[in-house]
Amino acid sequence: MSGRVDQLVVNGPTRLSGEVVVPGAKNSVSKLLAASMLAPDTSEFSNVPRIEDTAVTLDICKSLGTVLEAPRDRSLRVATNAIISSEVPADLARQNRLSVMMLAPLLHRTGMAVVPGAGGDRIGVRPVDFHISAYRKMGADVEIQDDAYVLRSDGLSGCEIELPYPSVSATENILMAGALAEGRTYIRNAAIEPEVIEVALFLQKMGAIIEHKVERTFVVEGVGKLNGAVHEIMPDRLVAATIGTAALVTGGDVFLRHARQRDMLSFLNTVRKIGGSFQIDSEGIRFFRDGPLRPIAMETSVHPGFMTDWQPPFVVLLTQASGMSVIHETVFEDRFGFVEQLKEMGADIEIYDTCLGGTRCRFAEKGYRHSAVIRGPARLRGTDLEIPDLRAGFTQLIAAIAADGESRLTGVEQIDRGYEDIDETLRALGASIERCEAASDKSALQAS
Ligand code: EPU
Protein backbone atom coordinates (compact mmCIF):
# COMPACT_ATOMS: atom_id res chain seq x y z
CA MET A 1 0.00 0.00 0.00
CA SER A 2 1.28 3.50 -0.80
CA GLY A 3 2.12 5.80 2.13
CA ARG A 4 -0.85 8.05 1.32
CA VAL A 5 -3.97 7.40 3.36
CA ASP A 6 -7.12 9.24 2.45
CA GLN A 7 -10.08 10.20 4.57
CA LEU A 8 -13.52 11.23 3.44
CA VAL A 9 -15.14 14.01 5.41
CA VAL A 10 -18.90 14.02 4.92
CA ASN A 11 -21.43 16.54 6.18
CA GLY A 12 -25.04 15.45 6.16
CA PRO A 13 -27.84 15.13 5.65
CA THR A 14 -28.24 15.61 1.90
CA ARG A 15 -30.68 14.26 -0.67
CA LEU A 16 -28.80 12.80 -3.62
CA SER A 17 -30.15 13.80 -6.99
CA GLY A 18 -28.86 13.80 -10.55
CA GLU A 19 -27.36 11.22 -12.88
CA VAL A 20 -24.53 8.67 -12.68
CA VAL A 21 -23.15 6.72 -15.61
CA VAL A 22 -22.73 3.12 -14.45
CA PRO A 23 -19.23 1.91 -15.39
CA GLY A 24 -18.16 -1.59 -16.49
CA ALA A 25 -18.37 -4.34 -13.89
CA LYS A 26 -15.39 -4.97 -11.60
CA ASN A 27 -16.36 -8.61 -11.13
CA SER A 28 -16.62 -9.19 -14.87
CA VAL A 29 -13.56 -7.45 -16.28
CA SER A 30 -11.12 -9.30 -14.00
CA LYS A 31 -12.39 -12.75 -15.04
CA LEU A 32 -12.45 -11.85 -18.74
CA LEU A 33 -8.87 -10.61 -18.58
CA ALA A 34 -7.89 -13.97 -17.06
CA ALA A 35 -9.86 -15.81 -19.77
CA SER A 36 -8.15 -13.79 -22.53
CA MET A 37 -4.85 -15.28 -21.34
CA LEU A 38 -5.98 -18.76 -22.45
CA ALA A 39 -5.09 -17.65 -26.01
CA PRO A 40 -1.82 -16.18 -27.24
CA ASP A 41 -3.40 -13.55 -29.46
CA THR A 42 -5.03 -10.19 -28.93
CA SER A 43 -8.34 -9.53 -27.17
CA GLU A 44 -9.99 -6.16 -26.90
CA PHE A 45 -12.30 -4.84 -24.19
CA SER A 46 -14.41 -1.70 -24.07
CA ASN A 47 -16.25 -0.10 -21.12
CA VAL A 48 -13.38 -1.01 -18.77
CA PRO A 49 -13.88 0.57 -15.33
CA ARG A 50 -11.22 2.91 -13.93
CA ILE A 51 -10.94 1.36 -10.47
CA GLU A 52 -8.13 0.12 -8.26
CA ASP A 53 -9.23 -3.51 -8.48
CA THR A 54 -8.79 -3.49 -12.26
CA ALA A 55 -5.36 -1.86 -11.87
CA VAL A 56 -4.31 -4.74 -9.58
CA THR A 57 -5.71 -7.29 -12.03
CA LEU A 58 -3.74 -5.71 -14.87
CA ASP A 59 -0.56 -5.82 -12.75
CA ILE A 60 -1.14 -9.55 -12.19
CA CYS A 61 -1.67 -10.12 -15.94
CA LYS A 62 1.47 -8.10 -16.80
CA SER A 63 3.55 -10.04 -14.27
CA LEU A 64 2.62 -13.22 -16.16
CA GLY A 65 3.38 -11.85 -19.64
CA THR A 66 0.37 -9.84 -20.83
CA VAL A 67 1.17 -6.78 -22.92
CA LEU A 68 -1.40 -3.97 -22.72
CA GLU A 69 -2.42 -1.03 -24.80
CA ALA A 70 -5.25 1.43 -24.20
CA PRO A 71 -6.26 2.49 -27.72
CA ARG A 72 -9.20 4.57 -26.53
CA ASP A 73 -10.72 5.87 -23.32
CA ARG A 74 -11.95 2.90 -21.22
CA SER A 75 -10.70 0.36 -23.75
CA LEU A 76 -7.93 -2.18 -23.44
CA ARG A 77 -6.11 -4.31 -25.96
CA VAL A 78 -4.36 -7.25 -24.31
CA ALA A 79 -2.09 -9.93 -25.74
CA THR A 80 -0.31 -12.71 -23.90
CA ASN A 81 1.90 -14.10 -26.67
CA ALA A 82 3.93 -15.97 -24.09
CA ILE A 83 3.41 -16.70 -20.43
CA ILE A 84 6.66 -15.59 -18.81
CA SER A 85 6.08 -16.95 -15.30
CA SER A 86 3.91 -19.68 -13.80
CA GLU A 87 3.71 -17.92 -10.46
CA VAL A 88 1.33 -15.13 -9.41
CA PRO A 89 3.47 -12.74 -7.27
CA ALA A 90 2.36 -13.03 -3.66
CA ASP A 91 2.19 -9.26 -3.05
CA LEU A 92 -0.26 -8.85 -5.95
CA ALA A 93 -2.26 -11.97 -5.07
CA ARG A 94 -3.03 -10.49 -1.66
CA GLN A 95 -4.64 -7.40 -3.18
CA ASN A 96 -7.71 -8.97 -4.78
CA ARG A 97 -9.26 -12.39 -5.46
CA LEU A 98 -8.02 -12.91 -8.98
CA SER A 99 -4.97 -15.13 -8.42
CA VAL A 100 -6.97 -18.36 -8.32
CA MET A 101 -8.52 -17.46 -11.71
CA MET A 102 -5.02 -17.69 -13.22
CA LEU A 103 -4.97 -21.47 -12.72
CA ALA A 104 -6.50 -22.22 -16.12
CA PRO A 105 -4.25 -20.03 -18.32
CA LEU A 106 -1.11 -21.00 -16.38
CA LEU A 107 -1.82 -24.74 -16.33
CA HIS A 108 -3.00 -24.96 -19.94
CA ARG A 109 -0.11 -22.92 -21.29
CA THR A 110 2.82 -23.79 -19.01
CA GLY A 111 1.80 -27.04 -17.28
CA MET A 112 2.30 -25.43 -13.88
CA ALA A 113 0.60 -22.80 -11.72
CA VAL A 114 1.75 -21.35 -8.41
CA VAL A 115 -1.07 -19.39 -6.83
CA PRO A 116 -0.66 -17.80 -3.39
CA GLY A 117 -3.67 -17.32 -1.09
CA ALA A 118 -6.00 -14.61 -2.38
CA GLY A 119 -7.00 -11.36 -0.69
CA GLY A 120 -10.28 -9.52 -1.15
CA ASP A 121 -12.98 -8.44 1.26
CA ARG A 122 -13.07 -9.83 4.80
CA ILE A 123 -16.66 -11.02 4.67
CA GLY A 124 -16.14 -14.68 5.58
CA VAL A 125 -13.51 -17.41 5.36
CA ARG A 126 -13.65 -17.45 1.52
CA PRO A 127 -11.86 -20.77 0.89
CA VAL A 128 -10.93 -21.97 -2.63
CA ASP A 129 -11.50 -25.68 -1.92
CA PHE A 130 -14.13 -26.04 -4.70
CA HIS A 131 -11.65 -24.68 -7.26
CA ILE A 132 -8.81 -26.90 -6.11
CA SER A 133 -10.85 -30.08 -5.90
CA ALA A 134 -12.21 -29.44 -9.43
CA TYR A 135 -8.67 -29.13 -10.82
CA ARG A 136 -7.68 -32.29 -8.95
CA LYS A 137 -10.64 -34.09 -10.52
CA MET A 138 -9.58 -32.83 -13.94
CA GLY A 139 -6.20 -34.48 -13.42
CA ALA A 140 -3.96 -31.76 -11.94
CA ASP A 141 -1.43 -32.61 -9.25
CA VAL A 142 -1.90 -30.31 -6.26
CA GLU A 143 0.56 -29.45 -3.50
CA ILE A 144 0.57 -26.72 -0.92
CA GLN A 145 3.95 -25.02 -0.45
CA ASP A 146 4.55 -21.92 1.69
CA ASP A 147 0.88 -20.88 1.67
CA ALA A 148 0.65 -21.24 -2.11
CA TYR A 149 -1.16 -23.83 -4.19
CA VAL A 150 1.22 -25.46 -6.66
CA LEU A 151 -0.58 -27.27 -9.48
CA ARG A 152 0.98 -29.32 -12.26
CA SER A 153 -0.66 -30.93 -15.25
CA ASP A 154 0.33 -32.23 -18.64
CA GLY A 155 -3.23 -31.80 -19.91
CA LEU A 156 -6.51 -31.44 -18.01
CA SER A 157 -9.34 -33.87 -18.76
CA GLY A 158 -13.05 -33.14 -18.74
CA CYS A 159 -15.13 -34.80 -16.02
CA GLU A 160 -18.31 -34.40 -13.93
CA ILE A 161 -18.05 -31.72 -11.28
CA GLU A 162 -20.86 -31.12 -8.82
CA LEU A 163 -20.24 -27.96 -6.82
CA PRO A 164 -21.22 -28.22 -3.13
CA TYR A 165 -22.59 -24.64 -3.47
CA PRO A 166 -23.09 -22.53 -6.63
CA SER A 167 -19.86 -20.52 -6.27
CA VAL A 168 -19.41 -17.70 -8.77
CA SER A 169 -15.65 -17.82 -9.10
CA ALA A 170 -15.42 -21.64 -8.95
CA THR A 171 -17.93 -21.91 -11.81
CA GLU A 172 -16.01 -19.31 -13.84
CA ASN A 173 -12.74 -21.09 -13.11
CA ILE A 174 -14.03 -24.49 -14.24
CA LEU A 175 -15.55 -22.97 -17.39
CA MET A 176 -12.08 -21.68 -18.24
CA ALA A 177 -10.38 -24.97 -17.34
CA GLY A 178 -12.93 -26.99 -19.32
CA ALA A 179 -12.65 -24.84 -22.44
CA LEU A 180 -9.23 -26.29 -23.31
CA ALA A 181 -9.52 -29.67 -21.50
CA GLU A 182 -9.65 -33.00 -23.27
CA GLY A 183 -13.30 -34.11 -23.59
CA ARG A 184 -16.44 -32.87 -21.82
CA THR A 185 -16.69 -31.10 -18.48
CA TYR A 186 -20.05 -31.03 -16.71
CA ILE A 187 -20.48 -28.35 -14.05
CA ARG A 188 -23.51 -29.14 -11.92
CA ASN A 189 -25.01 -26.89 -9.25
CA ALA A 190 -23.20 -24.08 -11.10
CA ALA A 191 -23.56 -20.36 -10.38
CA ILE A 192 -25.55 -18.55 -13.05
CA GLU A 193 -24.90 -14.93 -12.09
CA PRO A 194 -24.82 -12.56 -15.08
CA GLU A 195 -21.04 -12.19 -14.57
CA VAL A 196 -20.70 -16.00 -14.96
CA ILE A 197 -22.73 -15.93 -18.17
CA GLU A 198 -20.41 -13.20 -19.46
CA VAL A 199 -17.45 -15.56 -18.98
CA ALA A 200 -19.28 -18.25 -20.98
CA LEU A 201 -20.15 -15.75 -23.71
CA PHE A 202 -16.60 -14.44 -23.92
CA LEU A 203 -15.15 -17.97 -24.05
CA GLN A 204 -17.59 -18.81 -26.83
CA LYS A 205 -16.32 -15.78 -28.77
CA MET A 206 -12.80 -17.14 -28.21
CA GLY A 207 -13.81 -20.47 -29.80
CA ALA A 208 -15.06 -22.52 -26.84
CA ILE A 209 -18.11 -24.78 -26.95
CA ILE A 210 -20.26 -24.24 -23.86
CA GLU A 211 -23.86 -25.27 -23.36
CA HIS A 212 -25.99 -23.86 -20.61
CA LYS A 213 -28.56 -26.47 -19.55
CA VAL A 214 -31.47 -26.00 -17.20
CA GLU A 215 -30.97 -26.70 -13.50
CA ARG A 216 -27.64 -24.95 -13.04
CA THR A 217 -25.60 -27.09 -15.42
CA PHE A 218 -22.93 -26.11 -17.93
CA VAL A 219 -21.45 -28.57 -20.39
CA VAL A 220 -18.08 -27.54 -21.78
CA GLU A 221 -16.73 -29.43 -24.75
CA GLY A 222 -12.98 -28.97 -24.78
CA VAL A 223 -11.42 -27.56 -27.95
CA GLY A 224 -7.78 -27.68 -29.04
CA LYS A 225 -7.21 -23.96 -29.23
CA LEU A 226 -8.79 -20.58 -28.41
CA ASN A 227 -8.41 -17.21 -30.16
CA GLY A 228 -8.58 -13.60 -29.01
CA ALA A 229 -12.00 -11.89 -28.95
CA VAL A 230 -13.65 -8.50 -28.65
CA HIS A 231 -16.05 -7.77 -25.80
CA GLU A 232 -17.84 -4.90 -24.09
CA ILE A 233 -17.76 -5.19 -20.30
CA MET A 234 -21.28 -5.41 -18.83
CA PRO A 235 -22.48 -2.52 -16.63
CA ASP A 236 -21.73 -2.98 -12.94
CA ARG A 237 -25.02 -4.06 -11.36
CA LEU A 238 -23.47 -3.78 -7.89
CA VAL A 239 -22.59 -0.12 -8.44
CA ALA A 240 -26.02 0.51 -10.00
CA ALA A 241 -27.94 -1.08 -7.12
CA THR A 242 -25.86 0.44 -4.35
CA ILE A 243 -26.04 4.00 -5.74
CA GLY A 244 -29.77 3.42 -6.37
CA THR A 245 -30.07 2.44 -2.71
CA ALA A 246 -28.20 5.62 -1.72
CA ALA A 247 -30.80 7.66 -3.63
CA LEU A 248 -33.61 5.90 -1.75
CA VAL A 249 -31.94 6.22 1.68
CA THR A 250 -31.53 9.97 1.28
CA GLY A 251 -35.01 10.50 -0.17
CA GLY A 252 -33.36 11.61 -3.42
CA ASP A 253 -33.81 11.01 -7.12
CA VAL A 254 -30.97 9.50 -9.18
CA PHE A 255 -30.86 8.18 -12.74
CA LEU A 256 -28.39 5.33 -13.24
CA ARG A 257 -27.49 5.50 -16.91
CA HIS A 258 -26.74 2.02 -18.39
CA ALA A 259 -28.20 0.13 -15.39
CA ARG A 260 -29.89 -2.99 -16.80
CA GLN A 261 -33.19 -4.29 -15.52
CA ARG A 262 -32.41 -7.88 -16.48
CA ASP A 263 -29.42 -8.01 -14.12
CA MET A 264 -31.35 -6.53 -11.19
CA LEU A 265 -34.73 -8.24 -11.20
CA SER A 266 -34.80 -9.30 -7.56
CA PHE A 267 -33.31 -6.00 -6.40
CA LEU A 268 -36.07 -4.07 -8.18
CA ASN A 269 -38.77 -6.37 -6.81
CA THR A 270 -37.50 -5.81 -3.28
CA VAL A 271 -37.33 -2.03 -3.74
CA ARG A 272 -40.95 -2.09 -4.88
CA LYS A 273 -42.03 -4.29 -1.94
CA ILE A 274 -40.64 -1.81 0.59
CA GLY A 275 -42.27 1.18 -1.09
CA GLY A 276 -39.30 2.58 -3.04
CA SER A 277 -39.90 3.75 -6.59
CA PHE A 278 -38.06 3.28 -9.87
CA GLN A 279 -38.63 3.92 -13.55
CA ILE A 280 -36.96 1.87 -16.25
CA ASP A 281 -36.24 3.04 -19.77
CA SER A 282 -33.89 1.92 -22.52
CA GLU A 283 -31.12 4.20 -21.19
CA GLY A 284 -31.15 3.13 -17.55
CA ILE A 285 -33.08 3.15 -14.27
CA ARG A 286 -34.21 6.10 -12.12
CA PHE A 287 -34.60 5.54 -8.37
CA PHE A 288 -36.67 7.90 -6.21
CA ARG A 289 -39.07 7.97 -3.26
CA ASP A 290 -42.67 9.03 -3.44
CA GLY A 291 -43.94 7.67 -0.15
CA PRO A 292 -42.89 6.12 3.16
CA LEU A 293 -40.73 2.96 3.28
CA ARG A 294 -42.21 -0.29 4.60
CA PRO A 295 -40.29 -3.01 6.51
CA ILE A 296 -39.64 -6.44 5.00
CA ALA A 297 -38.36 -9.93 5.84
CA MET A 298 -35.90 -11.05 3.20
CA GLU A 299 -32.79 -13.10 2.55
CA THR A 300 -29.77 -12.90 0.30
CA SER A 301 -29.16 -15.72 -2.12
CA VAL A 302 -27.34 -16.81 -5.26
CA HIS A 303 -28.68 -15.57 -8.59
CA PRO A 304 -31.53 -15.07 -9.39
CA GLY A 305 -32.02 -14.15 -5.73
CA PHE A 306 -31.18 -10.93 -3.89
CA MET A 307 -27.38 -10.55 -4.11
CA THR A 308 -25.28 -10.55 -0.98
CA ASP A 309 -23.48 -7.41 -2.23
CA TRP A 310 -26.74 -5.48 -2.23
CA GLN A 311 -27.38 -6.37 1.42
CA PRO A 312 -25.15 -3.90 3.34
CA PRO A 313 -26.60 -0.71 1.79
CA PHE A 314 -30.08 -2.22 2.05
CA VAL A 315 -29.59 -2.49 5.82
CA VAL A 316 -29.18 1.31 5.92
CA LEU A 317 -32.25 1.69 3.73
CA LEU A 318 -34.30 -0.44 6.12
CA THR A 319 -33.23 1.76 9.05
CA GLN A 320 -35.43 4.36 7.33
CA ALA A 321 -38.51 2.08 7.02
CA SER A 322 -41.22 2.27 9.68
CA GLY A 323 -41.27 -1.03 11.59
CA MET A 324 -39.20 -4.18 12.00
CA SER A 325 -37.29 -5.74 9.10
CA VAL A 326 -35.34 -8.99 9.01
CA ILE A 327 -32.42 -9.84 6.72
CA HIS A 328 -31.02 -13.38 6.59
CA GLU A 329 -27.58 -13.45 4.90
CA THR A 330 -27.06 -16.89 3.33
CA VAL A 331 -24.07 -16.36 1.01
CA PHE A 332 -21.23 -15.08 3.23
CA GLU A 333 -21.10 -15.93 6.93
CA ASP A 334 -19.61 -12.66 8.15
CA ARG A 335 -21.25 -9.84 6.24
CA PHE A 336 -22.66 -7.71 9.04
CA GLY A 337 -19.32 -6.36 10.28
CA PHE A 338 -20.41 -2.78 9.55
CA VAL A 339 -23.48 -2.92 11.81
CA GLU A 340 -21.72 -1.94 15.07
CA GLN A 341 -20.74 1.40 13.55
CA LEU A 342 -24.26 1.98 12.19
CA LYS A 343 -25.51 1.41 15.73
CA GLU A 344 -23.12 4.11 16.96
CA MET A 345 -24.78 6.38 14.40
CA GLY A 346 -28.17 5.73 15.99
CA ALA A 347 -29.46 2.71 14.03
CA ASP A 348 -31.46 0.08 15.93
CA ILE A 349 -30.07 -3.23 14.63
CA GLU A 350 -29.48 -6.57 16.35
CA ILE A 351 -27.46 -9.40 14.83
CA TYR A 352 -28.28 -13.07 15.52
CA ASP A 353 -26.53 -16.36 14.86
CA THR A 354 -29.78 -18.09 13.94
CA CYS A 355 -31.43 -18.36 10.52
CA LEU A 356 -34.18 -15.78 10.92
CA GLY A 357 -36.94 -15.70 8.35
CA GLY A 358 -37.58 -19.28 7.34
CA THR A 359 -34.86 -21.00 5.33
CA ARG A 360 -32.22 -22.97 7.19
CA CYS A 361 -28.92 -22.11 5.52
CA ARG A 362 -25.36 -23.51 5.53
CA PHE A 363 -24.54 -21.33 8.53
CA ALA A 364 -27.23 -22.76 10.86
CA GLU A 365 -25.93 -23.73 14.29
CA LYS A 366 -22.35 -22.79 13.44
CA GLY A 367 -22.30 -19.64 15.53
CA TYR A 368 -22.07 -17.25 12.57
CA ARG A 369 -23.87 -13.99 13.20
CA HIS A 370 -25.72 -13.90 9.89
CA SER A 371 -29.24 -12.55 10.54
CA ALA A 372 -30.19 -8.97 11.31
CA VAL A 373 -33.28 -7.40 12.84
CA ILE A 374 -33.59 -3.72 11.96
CA ARG A 375 -36.06 -1.35 13.59
CA GLY A 376 -36.86 1.97 11.99
CA PRO A 377 -37.16 4.72 11.25
CA ALA A 378 -33.91 5.83 12.87
CA ARG A 379 -32.40 9.28 12.87
CA LEU A 380 -28.71 8.81 12.06
CA ARG A 381 -25.94 11.06 13.38
CA GLY A 382 -22.47 11.59 11.96
CA THR A 383 -19.45 9.94 13.56
CA ASP A 384 -15.93 8.67 12.79
CA LEU A 385 -15.99 5.44 10.79
CA GLU A 386 -13.34 2.86 9.87
CA ILE A 387 -14.18 1.07 6.62
CA PRO A 388 -13.84 -2.75 6.86
CA ASP A 389 -14.48 -3.75 3.22
CA LEU A 390 -15.73 -2.48 -0.12
CA ARG A 391 -19.52 -2.82 0.07
CA ALA A 392 -19.59 -2.10 3.82
CA GLY A 393 -17.54 1.04 3.12
CA PHE A 394 -20.01 2.31 0.55
CA THR A 395 -22.75 1.53 3.07
CA GLN A 396 -21.10 3.64 5.75
CA LEU A 397 -20.71 6.41 3.21
CA ILE A 398 -24.45 6.36 2.46
CA ALA A 399 -25.22 6.40 6.18
CA ALA A 400 -22.87 9.38 6.61
CA ILE A 401 -24.61 11.28 3.79
CA ALA A 402 -28.01 10.62 5.37
CA ALA A 403 -26.83 11.42 8.92
CA ASP A 404 -26.95 14.72 10.77
CA GLY A 405 -23.53 16.34 11.15
CA GLU A 406 -19.98 15.42 10.24
CA SER A 407 -18.56 11.93 9.65
CA ARG A 408 -14.91 11.08 8.92
CA LEU A 409 -14.29 7.81 7.08
CA THR A 410 -10.88 6.13 7.02
CA GLY A 411 -9.92 3.10 4.93
CA VAL A 412 -11.24 4.80 1.78
CA GLU A 413 -8.94 2.72 -0.43
CA GLN A 414 -11.43 -0.14 0.13
CA ILE A 415 -14.14 1.87 -1.66
CA ASP A 416 -11.71 2.98 -4.39
CA ARG A 417 -11.20 -0.70 -5.29
CA GLY A 418 -14.72 -0.88 -6.69
CA TYR A 419 -16.16 2.61 -7.26
CA GLU A 420 -14.82 5.18 -9.72
CA ASP A 421 -14.05 8.63 -8.27
CA ILE A 422 -16.64 8.02 -5.59
CA ASP A 423 -16.27 11.38 -3.87
CA GLU A 424 -16.63 13.30 -7.15
CA THR A 425 -19.60 11.14 -8.16
CA LEU A 426 -21.42 11.78 -4.89
CA ARG A 427 -20.51 15.48 -4.86
CA ALA A 428 -22.06 15.80 -8.30
CA LEU A 429 -25.26 14.35 -6.76
CA GLY A 430 -25.22 17.05 -4.09
CA ALA A 431 -23.36 15.37 -1.22
CA SER A 432 -21.04 17.44 0.91
CA ILE A 433 -17.95 15.25 0.78
CA GLU A 434 -14.25 16.09 0.77
CA ARG A 435 -11.27 13.79 0.34
CA CYS A 436 -8.25 14.74 2.35
CA GLU A 437 -5.00 13.09 3.23
CA ALA A 438 -4.91 11.62 6.71
CA ALA A 439 -1.60 12.42 8.44
CA SER A 440 -0.26 8.83 8.31
CA ASP A 441 -1.45 5.21 8.37
CA LYS A 442 -1.14 5.25 12.14
CA SER A 443 -3.12 8.39 12.78
CA ALA A 444 -5.76 7.23 10.29
CA LEU A 445 -6.24 4.07 12.31
CA GLN A 446 -6.30 5.99 15.57
CA ALA A 447 -8.96 8.26 14.15
CA SER A 448 -11.35 5.35 14.02
N1 EPU B 1 -17.07 -21.03 -1.28
C1 EPU B 1 -16.44 -22.10 -0.70
N2 EPU B 1 -15.42 -22.69 -1.37
C2 EPU B 1 -14.98 -22.23 -2.59
C3 EPU B 1 -15.64 -21.14 -3.18
C4 EPU B 1 -16.68 -20.54 -2.49
O1 EPU B 1 -16.82 -22.52 0.39
O2 EPU B 1 -14.03 -22.81 -3.15
C5 EPU B 1 -18.19 -20.37 -0.57
C6 EPU B 1 -17.81 -18.96 -0.08
O3 EPU B 1 -17.06 -18.99 1.11
C7 EPU B 1 -19.15 -18.29 0.03
C8 EPU B 1 -19.95 -18.93 -1.11
O4 EPU B 1 -19.26 -20.13 -1.47
O5 EPU B 1 -19.75 -18.65 1.25
C9 EPU B 1 -20.10 -18.06 -2.34
O6 EPU B 1 -18.81 -17.62 -2.77
P1 EPU B 1 -18.51 -17.32 -4.31
O7 EPU B 1 -17.38 -18.20 -4.72
O8 EPU B 1 -19.76 -17.35 -5.09
O9 EPU B 1 -17.98 -15.82 -4.22
P2 EPU B 1 -16.72 -15.24 -4.98
O10 EPU B 1 -16.67 -15.78 -6.35
O11 EPU B 1 -15.52 -15.33 -4.10
C10 EPU B 1 -17.92 -13.23 -6.10
C11 EPU B 1 -17.76 -11.73 -6.08
C12 EPU B 1 -18.27 -11.19 -4.77
C13 EPU B 1 -19.73 -11.57 -4.61
C14 EPU B 1 -19.88 -13.12 -4.71
C15 EPU B 1 -21.31 -13.58 -4.65
C16 EPU B 1 -15.77 -11.48 -7.43
C17 EPU B 1 -14.34 -11.07 -7.50
N3 EPU B 1 -16.34 -11.42 -6.23
O12 EPU B 1 -17.13 -13.72 -5.03
O13 EPU B 1 -18.18 -9.76 -4.84
O14 EPU B 1 -20.19 -11.14 -3.37
O15 EPU B 1 -19.29 -13.58 -5.94
O16 EPU B 1 -22.04 -13.06 -5.71
O17 EPU B 1 -16.37 -11.85 -8.42
C18 EPU B 1 -17.61 -7.57 -4.16
O18 EPU B 1 -17.52 -7.25 -5.35
O19 EPU B 1 -17.60 -6.74 -3.23
C19 EPU B 1 -17.70 -9.00 -3.80
C20 EPU B 1 -17.41 -9.47 -2.60
Boltz pocket constraint, residues with backbone or C-beta under 6 A from the ligand:
constraints:
  - pocket:
      binder: B
      contacts: [[A, 26], [A, 27], [A, 97], [A, 121], [A, 124], [A, 125], [A, 126], [A, 127], [A, 128], [A, 129], [A, 130], [A, 131], [A, 132], [A, 165], [A, 166], [A, 167], [A, 168], [A, 169], [A, 170], [A, 191], [A, 193], [A, 238], [A, 307], [A, 308], [A, 309], [A, 330], [A, 331], [A, 332], [A, 333], [A, 390], [A, 391], [A, 418]]
      max_distance: 6.0
